[in-house]
């Protein structure tokens, strides 16, 4: 991420494993790259199709 320009870009973090908190990663990244348009992340470990669809269309 250090070499990319995220100014005005939408960033939506996600994780496929429960090894760390998506919320913590979201907050850390948002603090480091505040110029991006951040959307809520999602831990996709055992997520249902309905939950995924709702998250995609937020």
Predicted model as a PDB file, atoms N, CA, C, CB and O in Angstrom, pLDDT in the B-factor column:
MODEL        1                                                                  
ATOM      1  N   UNK A   1       0.821  -1.188   0.000  1.00 81.00           N  
ATOM      2  CA  UNK A   1       0.000   0.000   0.000  1.00 81.00           C  
ATOM      3  C   UNK A   1       0.871   1.260   0.000  1.00 81.00           C  
ATOM      4  CB  UNK A   1      -0.937  -0.007   1.205  1.00 81.00           C  
ATOM      5  O   UNK A   1       0.427   2.324  -0.431  1.00 81.00           O  
ATOM      6  N   UNK A   2       2.091   1.137   0.477  1.00 84.00           N  
ATOM      7  CA  UNK A   2       2.948   2.308   0.573  1.00 84.00           C  
ATOM      8  C   UNK A   2       3.210   2.958  -0.778  1.00 84.00           C  
ATOM      9  CB  UNK A   2       4.252   1.933   1.211  1.00 84.00           C  
ATOM     10  O   UNK A   2       3.403   4.171  -0.848  1.00 84.00           O  
ATOM     11  N   UNK A   3       3.220   2.176  -1.847  1.00 90.00           N  
ATOM     12  CA  UNK A   3       3.556   2.726  -3.157  1.00 90.00           C  
ATOM     13  C   UNK A   3       2.337   3.142  -3.982  1.00 90.00           C  
ATOM     14  CB  UNK A   3       4.354   1.721  -3.927  1.00 90.00           C  
ATOM     15  O   UNK A   3       2.495   3.621  -5.105  1.00 90.00           O  
ATOM     16  N   UNK A   4       1.138   2.970  -3.453  1.00 89.00           N  
ATOM     17  CA  UNK A   4      -0.076   3.305  -4.199  1.00 89.00           C  
ATOM     18  C   UNK A   4      -0.684   4.607  -3.685  1.00 89.00           C  
ATOM     19  CB  UNK A   4      -1.103   2.163  -4.098  1.00 89.00           C  
ATOM     20  O   UNK A   4      -0.518   4.968  -2.520  1.00 89.00           O  
ATOM     21  N   UNK A   5      -1.385   5.301  -4.568  1.00 91.00           N  
ATOM     22  CA  UNK A   5      -2.089   6.527  -4.200  1.00 91.00           C  
ATOM     23  C   UNK A   5      -3.563   6.182  -3.994  1.00 91.00           C  
ATOM     24  CB  UNK A   5      -1.914   7.641  -5.297  1.00 91.00           C  
ATOM     25  O   UNK A   5      -4.268   5.855  -4.948  1.00 91.00           O  
ATOM     26  N   UNK A   6      -4.021   6.255  -2.754  1.00 89.00           N  
ATOM     27  CA  UNK A   6      -5.402   5.904  -2.441  1.00 89.00           C  
ATOM     28  C   UNK A   6      -6.302   7.127  -2.267  1.00 89.00           C  
ATOM     29  CB  UNK A   6      -5.442   5.068  -1.188  1.00 89.00           C  
ATOM     30  O   UNK A   6      -7.447   6.989  -1.839  1.00 89.00           O  
ATOM     31  N   UNK A   7      -5.809   8.304  -2.587  1.00 91.00           N  
ATOM     32  CA  UNK A   7      -6.612   9.519  -2.438  1.00 91.00           C  
ATOM     33  C   UNK A   7      -7.873   9.410  -3.288  1.00 91.00           C  
ATOM     34  CB  UNK A   7      -5.794  10.775  -2.839  1.00 91.00           C  
ATOM     35  O   UNK A   7      -7.805   9.248  -4.506  1.00 91.00           O  
ATOM     36  N   UNK A   8      -9.028   9.502  -2.620  1.00 91.00           N  
ATOM     37  CA  UNK A   8     -10.310   9.434  -3.312  1.00 91.00           C  
ATOM     38  C   UNK A   8     -10.761   8.036  -3.707  1.00 91.00           C  
ATOM     39  CB  UNK A   8     -10.246  10.265  -4.517  1.00 91.00           C  
ATOM     40  O   UNK A   8     -11.845   7.880  -4.271  1.00 91.00           O  
ATOM     41  N   UNK A   9      -9.963   7.026  -3.428  1.00 93.00           N  
ATOM     42  CA  UNK A   9     -10.319   5.641  -3.769  1.00 93.00           C  
ATOM     43  C   UNK A   9     -11.112   5.012  -2.628  1.00 93.00           C  
ATOM     44  CB  UNK A   9      -9.046   4.801  -4.069  1.00 93.00           C  
ATOM     45  O   UNK A   9     -10.899   5.342  -1.461  1.00 93.00           O  
ATOM     46  N   UNK A  10     -12.008   4.124  -2.962  1.00 92.00           N  
ATOM     47  CA  UNK A  10     -12.754   3.375  -1.950  1.00 92.00           C  
ATOM     48  C   UNK A  10     -11.991   2.100  -1.632  1.00 92.00           C  
ATOM     49  CB  UNK A  10     -14.205   3.051  -2.434  1.00 92.00           C  
ATOM     50  O   UNK A  10     -11.598   1.350  -2.526  1.00 92.00           O  
ATOM     51  N   UNK A  11     -11.789   1.869  -0.332  1.00 91.00           N  
ATOM     52  CA  UNK A  11     -11.073   0.678   0.131  1.00 91.00           C  
ATOM     53  C   UNK A  11     -11.979  -0.071   1.096  1.00 91.00           C  
ATOM     54  CB  UNK A  11      -9.709   1.053   0.812  1.00 91.00           C  
ATOM     55  O   UNK A  11     -12.492   0.504   2.056  1.00 91.00           O  
ATOM     56  N   UNK A  12     -12.170  -1.366   0.830  1.00 87.00           N  
ATOM     57  CA  UNK A  12     -13.017  -2.214   1.673  1.00 87.00           C  
ATOM     58  C   UNK A  12     -12.193  -3.433   2.076  1.00 87.00           C  
ATOM     59  CB  UNK A  12     -14.344  -2.639   0.925  1.00 87.00           C  
ATOM     60  O   UNK A  12     -12.041  -4.368   1.289  1.00 87.00           O  
ATOM     61  N   UNK A  13     -11.663  -3.429   3.295  1.00 87.00           N  
ATOM     62  CA  UNK A  13     -10.835  -4.557   3.716  1.00 87.00           C  
ATOM     63  C   UNK A  13     -11.664  -5.800   4.018  1.00 87.00           C  
ATOM     64  CB  UNK A  13     -10.022  -4.176   4.937  1.00 87.00           C  
ATOM     65  O   UNK A  13     -12.825  -5.708   4.415  1.00 87.00           O  
ATOM     66  N   UNK A  14     -11.049  -6.963   3.823  1.00 86.00           N  
ATOM     67  CA  UNK A  14     -11.691  -8.215   4.196  1.00 86.00           C  
ATOM     68  C   UNK A  14     -10.617  -9.222   4.549  1.00 86.00           C  
ATOM     69  CB  UNK A  14     -12.598  -8.748   3.056  1.00 86.00           C  
ATOM     70  O   UNK A  14      -9.458  -9.078   4.159  1.00 86.00           O  
ATOM     71  N   UNK A  15     -11.009 -10.231   5.282  1.00 83.00           N  
ATOM     72  CA  UNK A  15     -10.087 -11.302   5.656  1.00 83.00           C  
ATOM     73  C   UNK A  15     -10.802 -12.631   5.481  1.00 83.00           C  
ATOM     74  CB  UNK A  15      -9.576 -11.129   7.124  1.00 83.00           C  
ATOM     75  O   UNK A  15     -12.017 -12.721   5.657  1.00 83.00           O  
ATOM     76  N   UNK A  16     -10.045 -13.655   5.136  1.00 82.00           N  
ATOM     77  CA  UNK A  16     -10.627 -14.987   4.957  1.00 82.00           C  
ATOM     78  C   UNK A  16     -10.250 -15.923   6.090  1.00 82.00           C  
ATOM     79  CB  UNK A  16     -10.185 -15.581   3.634  1.00 82.00           C  
ATOM     80  O   UNK A  16     -10.573 -17.110   6.052  1.00 82.00           O  
ATOM     81  N   UNK A  17      -9.573 -15.401   7.086  1.00 76.00           N  
ATOM     82  CA  UNK A  17      -9.163 -16.194   8.238  1.00 76.00           C  
ATOM     83  C   UNK A  17      -9.392 -15.369   9.498  1.00 76.00           C  
ATOM     84  CB  UNK A  17      -7.671 -16.635   8.121  1.00 76.00           C  
ATOM     85  O   UNK A  17      -9.365 -14.139   9.454  1.00 76.00           O  
ATOM     86  N   UNK A  18      -9.615 -16.038  10.606  1.00 67.00           N  
ATOM     87  CA  UNK A  18      -9.870 -15.352  11.864  1.00 67.00           C  
ATOM     88  C   UNK A  18      -8.623 -15.100  12.678  1.00 67.00           C  
ATOM     89  CB  UNK A  18     -10.829 -16.134  12.673  1.00 67.00           C  
ATOM     90  O   UNK A  18      -8.719 -14.917  13.892  1.00 67.00           O  
ATOM     91  N   UNK A  19      -7.440 -15.082  12.052  1.00 71.00           N  
ATOM     92  CA  UNK A  19      -6.194 -14.909  12.779  1.00 71.00           C  
ATOM     93  C   UNK A  19      -6.023 -13.547  13.419  1.00 71.00           C  
ATOM     94  CB  UNK A  19      -5.066 -15.155  11.874  1.00 71.00           C  
ATOM     95  O   UNK A  19      -5.312 -13.411  14.415  1.00 71.00           O  
ATOM     96  N   UNK A  20      -6.672 -12.532  12.856  1.00 70.00           N  
ATOM     97  CA  UNK A  20      -6.605 -11.194  13.440  1.00 70.00           C  
ATOM     98  C   UNK A  20      -7.920 -10.476  13.178  1.00 70.00           C  
ATOM     99  CB  UNK A  20      -5.407 -10.386  12.859  1.00 70.00           C  
ATOM    100  O   UNK A  20      -8.722 -10.897  12.344  1.00 70.00           O  
ATOM    101  N   UNK A  21      -8.122  -9.407  13.893  1.00 75.00           N  
ATOM    102  CA  UNK A  21      -9.379  -8.668  13.806  1.00 75.00           C  
ATOM    103  C   UNK A  21      -9.444  -7.800  12.550  1.00 75.00           C  
ATOM    104  CB  UNK A  21      -9.561  -7.802  15.042  1.00 75.00           C  
ATOM    105  O   UNK A  21      -8.513  -7.044  12.273  1.00 75.00           O  
ATOM    106  N   UNK A  22     -10.512  -7.901  11.806  1.00 82.00           N  
ATOM    107  CA  UNK A  22     -10.717  -7.032  10.649  1.00 82.00           C  
ATOM    108  C   UNK A  22     -10.904  -5.592  11.137  1.00 82.00           C  
ATOM    109  CB  UNK A  22     -11.950  -7.501   9.805  1.00 82.00           C  
ATOM    110  O   UNK A  22     -10.448  -4.648  10.492  1.00 82.00           O  
ATOM    111  N   UNK A  23     -11.570  -5.436  12.266  1.00 85.00           N  
ATOM    112  CA  UNK A  23     -11.798  -4.101  12.816  1.00 85.00           C  
ATOM    113  C   UNK A  23     -10.480  -3.424  13.170  1.00 85.00           C  
ATOM    114  CB  UNK A  23     -12.699  -4.179  14.052  1.00 85.00           C  
ATOM    115  O   UNK A  23     -10.299  -2.239  12.890  1.00 85.00           O  
ATOM    116  N   UNK A  24      -9.565  -4.157  13.777  1.00 85.00           N  
ATOM    117  CA  UNK A  24      -8.258  -3.587  14.117  1.00 85.00           C  
ATOM    118  C   UNK A  24      -7.506  -3.219  12.844  1.00 85.00           C  
ATOM    119  CB  UNK A  24      -7.427  -4.580  14.968  1.00 85.00           C  
ATOM    120  O   UNK A  24      -6.932  -2.133  12.760  1.00 85.00           O  
ATOM    121  N   UNK A  25      -7.501  -4.099  11.866  1.00 85.00           N  
ATOM    122  CA  UNK A  25      -6.828  -3.806  10.598  1.00 85.00           C  
ATOM    123  C   UNK A  25      -7.451  -2.577   9.939  1.00 85.00           C  
ATOM    124  CB  UNK A  25      -6.905  -5.024   9.647  1.00 85.00           C  
ATOM    125  O   UNK A  25      -6.733  -1.709   9.441  1.00 85.00           O  
ATOM    126  N   UNK A  26      -8.763  -2.499   9.933  1.00 87.00           N  
ATOM    127  CA  UNK A  26      -9.488  -1.353   9.366  1.00 87.00           C  
ATOM    128  C   UNK A  26      -9.042  -0.068  10.045  1.00 87.00           C  
ATOM    129  CB  UNK A  26     -11.019  -1.537   9.517  1.00 87.00           C  
ATOM    130  O   UNK A  26      -8.696   0.905   9.373  1.00 87.00           O  
ATOM    131  N   UNK A  27      -9.048  -0.059  11.370  1.00 90.00           N  
ATOM    132  CA  UNK A  27      -8.672   1.146  12.111  1.00 90.00           C  
ATOM    133  C   UNK A  27      -7.206   1.517  11.890  1.00 90.00           C  
ATOM    134  CB  UNK A  27      -8.936   0.948  13.599  1.00 90.00           C  
ATOM    135  O   UNK A  27      -6.884   2.695  11.733  1.00 90.00           O  
ATOM    136  N   UNK A  28      -6.324   0.533  11.877  1.00 91.00           N  
ATOM    137  CA  UNK A  28      -4.901   0.793  11.643  1.00 91.00           C  
ATOM    138  C   UNK A  28      -4.668   1.369  10.245  1.00 91.00           C  
ATOM    139  CB  UNK A  28      -4.086  -0.497  11.825  1.00 91.00           C  
ATOM    140  O   UNK A  28      -3.947   2.354  10.083  1.00 91.00           O  
ATOM    141  N   UNK A  29      -5.280   0.750   9.248  1.00 90.00           N  
ATOM    142  CA  UNK A  29      -5.096   1.207   7.870  1.00 90.00           C  
ATOM    143  C   UNK A  29      -5.734   2.573   7.634  1.00 90.00           C  
ATOM    144  CB  UNK A  29      -5.680   0.191   6.898  1.00 90.00           C  
ATOM    145  O   UNK A  29      -5.161   3.421   6.951  1.00 90.00           O  
ATOM    146  N   UNK A  30      -6.912   2.782   8.196  1.00 92.00           N  
ATOM    147  CA  UNK A  30      -7.595   4.068   8.045  1.00 92.00           C  
ATOM    148  C   UNK A  30      -6.755   5.182   8.663  1.00 92.00           C  
ATOM    149  CB  UNK A  30      -8.997   4.025   8.698  1.00 92.00           C  
ATOM    150  O   UNK A  30      -6.685   6.285   8.121  1.00 92.00           O  
ATOM    151  N   UNK A  31      -6.118   4.892   9.801  1.00 93.00           N  
ATOM    152  CA  UNK A  31      -5.257   5.877  10.436  1.00 93.00           C  
ATOM    153  C   UNK A  31      -4.019   6.190   9.610  1.00 93.00           C  
ATOM    154  CB  UNK A  31      -4.847   5.394  11.798  1.00 93.00           C  
ATOM    155  O   UNK A  31      -3.539   7.323   9.601  1.00 93.00           O  
ATOM    156  N   UNK A  32      -3.512   5.194   8.924  1.00 92.00           N  
ATOM    157  CA  UNK A  32      -2.295   5.369   8.126  1.00 92.00           C  
ATOM    158  C   UNK A  32      -2.580   5.962   6.746  1.00 92.00           C  
ATOM    159  CB  UNK A  32      -1.585   4.038   7.969  1.00 92.00           C  
ATOM    160  O   UNK A  32      -1.742   6.671   6.189  1.00 92.00           O  
ATOM    161  N   UNK A  33      -3.761   5.672   6.193  1.00 92.00           N  
ATOM    162  CA  UNK A  33      -4.129   6.154   4.864  1.00 92.00           C  
ATOM    163  C   UNK A  33      -5.482   6.867   4.918  1.00 92.00           C  
ATOM    164  CB  UNK A  33      -4.175   4.984   3.853  1.00 92.00           C  
ATOM    165  O   UNK A  33      -6.452   6.385   4.333  1.00 92.00           O  
ATOM    166  N   UNK A  34      -5.559   8.001   5.607  1.00 93.00           N  
ATOM    167  CA  UNK A  34      -6.845   8.682   5.807  1.00 93.00           C  
ATOM    168  C   UNK A  34      -7.440   9.290   4.533  1.00 93.00           C  
ATOM    169  CB  UNK A  34      -6.676   9.764   6.830  1.00 93.00           C  
ATOM    170  O   UNK A  34      -8.621   9.637   4.512  1.00 93.00           O  
ATOM    171  N   UNK A  35      -6.639   9.423   3.477  1.00 93.00           N  
ATOM    172  CA  UNK A  35      -7.124  10.034   2.246  1.00 93.00           C  
ATOM    173  C   UNK A  35      -8.043   9.109   1.452  1.00 93.00           C  
ATOM    174  CB  UNK A  35      -5.956  10.447   1.386  1.00 93.00           C  
ATOM    175  O   UNK A  35      -8.712   9.552   0.518  1.00 93.00           O  
ATOM    176  N   UNK A  36      -8.080   7.830   1.816  1.00 94.00           N  
ATOM    177  CA  UNK A  36      -8.959   6.876   1.132  1.00 94.00           C  
ATOM    178  C   UNK A  36     -10.377   6.964   1.706  1.00 94.00           C  
ATOM    179  CB  UNK A  36      -8.407   5.426   1.266  1.00 94.00           C  
ATOM    180  O   UNK A  36     -10.582   7.416   2.833  1.00 94.00           O  
ATOM    181  N   UNK A  37     -11.327   6.531   0.918  1.00 94.00           N  
ATOM    182  CA  UNK A  37     -12.728   6.438   1.346  1.00 94.00           C  
ATOM    183  C   UNK A  37     -12.932   5.024   1.894  1.00 94.00           C  
ATOM    184  CB  UNK A  37     -13.737   6.752   0.150  1.00 94.00           C  
ATOM    185  O   UNK A  37     -13.117   4.081   1.125  1.00 94.00           O  
ATOM    186  N   UNK A  38     -12.897   4.879   3.211  1.00 93.00           N  
ATOM    187  CA  UNK A  38     -12.943   3.559   3.845  1.00 93.00           C  
ATOM    188  C   UNK A  38     -14.365   3.094   4.084  1.00 93.00           C  
ATOM    189  CB  UNK A  38     -12.187   3.581   5.158  1.00 93.00           C  
ATOM    190  O   UNK A  38     -15.208   3.860   4.552  1.00 93.00           O  
ATOM    191  N   UNK A  39     -14.630   1.844   3.763  1.00 89.00           N  
ATOM    192  CA  UNK A  39     -15.907   1.177   4.045  1.00 89.00           C  
ATOM    193  C   UNK A  39     -15.647   0.052   5.036  1.00 89.00           C  
ATOM    194  CB  UNK A  39     -16.573   0.627   2.731  1.00 89.00           C  
ATOM    195  O   UNK A  39     -14.523  -0.440   5.141  1.00 89.00           O  
ATOM    196  N   UNK A  40     -16.666  -0.351   5.752  1.00 83.00           N  
ATOM    197  CA  UNK A  40     -16.529  -1.388   6.774  1.00 83.00           C  
ATOM    198  C   UNK A  40     -16.029  -2.701   6.176  1.00 83.00           C  
ATOM    199  CB  UNK A  40     -17.864  -1.613   7.481  1.00 83.00           C  
ATOM    200  O   UNK A  40     -16.455  -3.111   5.097  1.00 83.00           O  
ATOM    201  N   UNK A  41     -15.124  -3.344   6.894  1.00 82.00           N  
ATOM    202  CA  UNK A  41     -14.576  -4.617   6.460  1.00 82.00           C  
ATOM    203  C   UNK A  41     -15.432  -5.790   6.907  1.00 82.00           C  
ATOM    204  CB  UNK A  41     -13.174  -4.780   6.980  1.00 82.00           C  
ATOM    205  O   UNK A  41     -16.440  -5.619   7.591  1.00 82.00           O  
ATOM    206  N   UNK A  42     -15.011  -6.981   6.508  1.00 83.00           N  
ATOM    207  CA  UNK A  42     -15.758  -8.189   6.857  1.00 83.00           C  
ATOM    208  C   UNK A  42     -14.799  -9.365   7.003  1.00 83.00           C  
ATOM    209  CB  UNK A  42     -16.836  -8.498   5.789  1.00 83.00           C  
ATOM    210  O   UNK A  42     -13.916  -9.569   6.171  1.00 83.00           O  
ATOM    211  N   UNK A  43     -14.985 -10.127   8.063  1.00 84.00           N  
ATOM    212  CA  UNK A  43     -14.289 -11.390   8.234  1.00 84.00           C  
ATOM    213  C   UNK A  43     -15.128 -12.443   7.532  1.00 84.00           C  
ATOM    214  CB  UNK A  43     -14.061 -11.739   9.755  1.00 84.00           C  
ATOM    215  O   UNK A  43     -16.264 -12.691   7.935  1.00 84.00           O  
ATOM    216  N   UNK A  44     -14.599 -13.061   6.501  1.00 84.00           N  
ATOM    217  CA  UNK A  44     -15.352 -14.001   5.676  1.00 84.00           C  
ATOM    218  C   UNK A  44     -15.137 -15.444   6.096  1.00 84.00           C  
ATOM    219  CB  UNK A  44     -14.973 -13.835   4.230  1.00 84.00           C  
ATOM    220  O   UNK A  44     -15.154 -16.348   5.261  1.00 84.00           O  
ATOM    221  N   UNK A  45     -14.940 -15.653   7.356  1.00 84.00           N  
ATOM    222  CA  UNK A  45     -14.778 -16.992   7.904  1.00 84.00           C  
ATOM    223  C   UNK A  45     -16.165 -17.500   8.312  1.00 84.00           C  
ATOM    224  CB  UNK A  45     -13.779 -16.998   9.125  1.00 84.00           C  
ATOM    225  O   UNK A  45     -16.735 -17.017   9.291  1.00 84.00           O  
ATOM    226  N   UNK A  46     -16.702 -18.452   7.583  1.00 84.00           N  
ATOM    227  CA  UNK A  46     -18.042 -19.003   7.821  1.00 84.00           C  
ATOM    228  C   UNK A  46     -19.168 -18.014   7.537  1.00 84.00           C  
ATOM    229  CB  UNK A  46     -18.147 -19.473   9.243  1.00 84.00           C  
ATOM    230  O   UNK A  46     -20.239 -18.114   8.136  1.00 84.00           O  
ATOM    231  N   UNK A  47     -18.946 -17.069   6.642  1.00 86.00           N  
ATOM    232  CA  UNK A  47     -19.982 -16.112   6.285  1.00 86.00           C  
ATOM    233  C   UNK A  47     -21.000 -16.797   5.363  1.00 86.00           C  
ATOM    234  CB  UNK A  47     -19.364 -14.851   5.600  1.00 86.00           C  
ATOM    235  O   UNK A  47     -20.635 -17.602   4.505  1.00 86.00           O  
ATOM    236  N   UNK A  48     -22.269 -16.464   5.555  1.00 90.00           N  
ATOM    237  CA  UNK A  48     -23.313 -17.034   4.697  1.00 90.00           C  
ATOM    238  C   UNK A  48     -23.418 -16.233   3.405  1.00 90.00           C  
ATOM    239  CB  UNK A  48     -24.679 -17.057   5.430  1.00 90.00           C  
ATOM    240  O   UNK A  48     -22.940 -15.101   3.329  1.00 90.00           O  
ATOM    241  N   UNK A  49     -24.037 -16.814   2.403  1.00 92.00           N  
ATOM    242  CA  UNK A  49     -24.260 -16.107   1.144  1.00 92.00           C  
ATOM    243  C   UNK A  49     -25.067 -14.836   1.373  1.00 92.00           C  
ATOM    244  CB  UNK A  49     -24.977 -17.014   0.136  1.00 92.00           C  
ATOM    245  O   UNK A  49     -24.794 -13.806   0.757  1.00 92.00           O  
ATOM    246  N   UNK A  50     -26.053 -14.905   2.253  1.00 93.00           N  
ATOM    247  CA  UNK A  50     -26.885 -13.747   2.562  1.00 93.00           C  
ATOM    248  C   UNK A  50     -26.071 -12.625   3.206  1.00 93.00           C  
ATOM    249  CB  UNK A  50     -28.031 -14.156   3.482  1.00 93.00           C  
ATOM    250  O   UNK A  50     -26.229 -11.456   2.852  1.00 93.00           O  
ATOM    251  N   UNK A  51     -25.200 -12.981   4.153  1.00 89.00           N  
ATOM    252  CA  UNK A  51     -24.347 -11.984   4.804  1.00 89.00           C  
ATOM    253  C   UNK A  51     -23.380 -11.353   3.810  1.00 89.00           C  
ATOM    254  CB  UNK A  51     -23.568 -12.620   5.960  1.00 89.00           C  
ATOM    255  O   UNK A  51     -23.144 -10.145   3.842  1.00 89.00           O  
ATOM    256  N   UNK A  52     -22.827 -12.170   2.934  1.00 87.00           N  
ATOM    257  CA  UNK A  52     -21.909 -11.666   1.927  1.00 87.00           C  
ATOM    258  C   UNK A  52     -22.615 -10.721   0.967  1.00 87.00           C  
ATOM    259  CB  UNK A  52     -21.279 -12.817   1.162  1.00 87.00           C  
ATOM    260  O   UNK A  52     -22.079  -9.662   0.642  1.00 87.00           O  
ATOM    261  N   UNK A  53     -23.791 -11.079   0.515  1.00 90.00           N  
ATOM    262  CA  UNK A  53     -24.562 -10.238  -0.392  1.00 90.00           C  
ATOM    263  C   UNK A  53     -24.898  -8.898   0.264  1.00 90.00           C  
ATOM    264  CB  UNK A  53     -25.848 -10.958  -0.826  1.00 90.00           C  
ATOM    265  O   UNK A  53     -24.794  -7.849  -0.372  1.00 90.00           O  
ATOM    266  N   UNK A  54     -25.298  -8.936   1.524  1.00 88.00           N  
ATOM    267  CA  UNK A  54     -25.625  -7.702   2.256  1.00 88.00           C  
ATOM    268  C   UNK A  54     -24.391  -6.809   2.364  1.00 88.00           C  
ATOM    269  CB  UNK A  54     -26.175  -8.032   3.671  1.00 88.00           C  
ATOM    270  O   UNK A  54     -24.493  -5.593   2.201  1.00 88.00           O  
ATOM    271  N   UNK A  55     -23.227  -7.401   2.638  1.00 84.00           N  
ATOM    272  CA  UNK A  55     -21.990  -6.635   2.771  1.00 84.00           C  
ATOM    273  C   UNK A  55     -21.576  -6.032   1.439  1.00 84.00           C  
ATOM    274  CB  UNK A  55     -20.870  -7.517   3.318  1.00 84.00           C  
ATOM    275  O   UNK A  55     -21.162  -4.874   1.382  1.00 84.00           O  
ATOM    276  N   UNK A  56     -21.685  -6.809   0.367  1.00 84.00           N  
ATOM    277  CA  UNK A  56     -21.301  -6.326  -0.956  1.00 84.00           C  
ATOM    278  C   UNK A  56     -22.143  -5.116  -1.367  1.00 84.00           C  
ATOM    279  CB  UNK A  56     -21.445  -7.448  -1.994  1.00 84.00           C  
ATOM    280  O   UNK A  56     -21.636  -4.187  -1.995  1.00 84.00           O  
ATOM    281  N   UNK A  57     -23.407  -5.131  -1.016  1.00 85.00           N  
ATOM    282  CA  UNK A  57     -24.331  -4.069  -1.451  1.00 85.00           C  
ATOM    283  C   UNK A  57     -24.552  -2.986  -0.387  1.00 85.00           C  
ATOM    284  CB  UNK A  57     -25.669  -4.680  -1.827  1.00 85.00           C  
ATOM    285  O   UNK A  57     -25.557  -2.276  -0.431  1.00 85.00           O  
ATOM    286  N   UNK A  58     -23.636  -2.857   0.554  1.00 75.00           N  
ATOM    287  CA  UNK A  58     -23.761  -1.829   1.597  1.00 75.00           C  
ATOM    288  C   UNK A  58     -23.650  -0.438   1.049  1.00 75.00           C  
ATOM    289  CB  UNK A  58     -22.719  -2.023   2.653  1.00 75.00           C  
ATOM    290  O   UNK A  58     -23.736   0.531   1.803  1.00 75.00           O  
TER     291      UNK A  58                                                      
ENDMDL                                                                          
END                                                                             
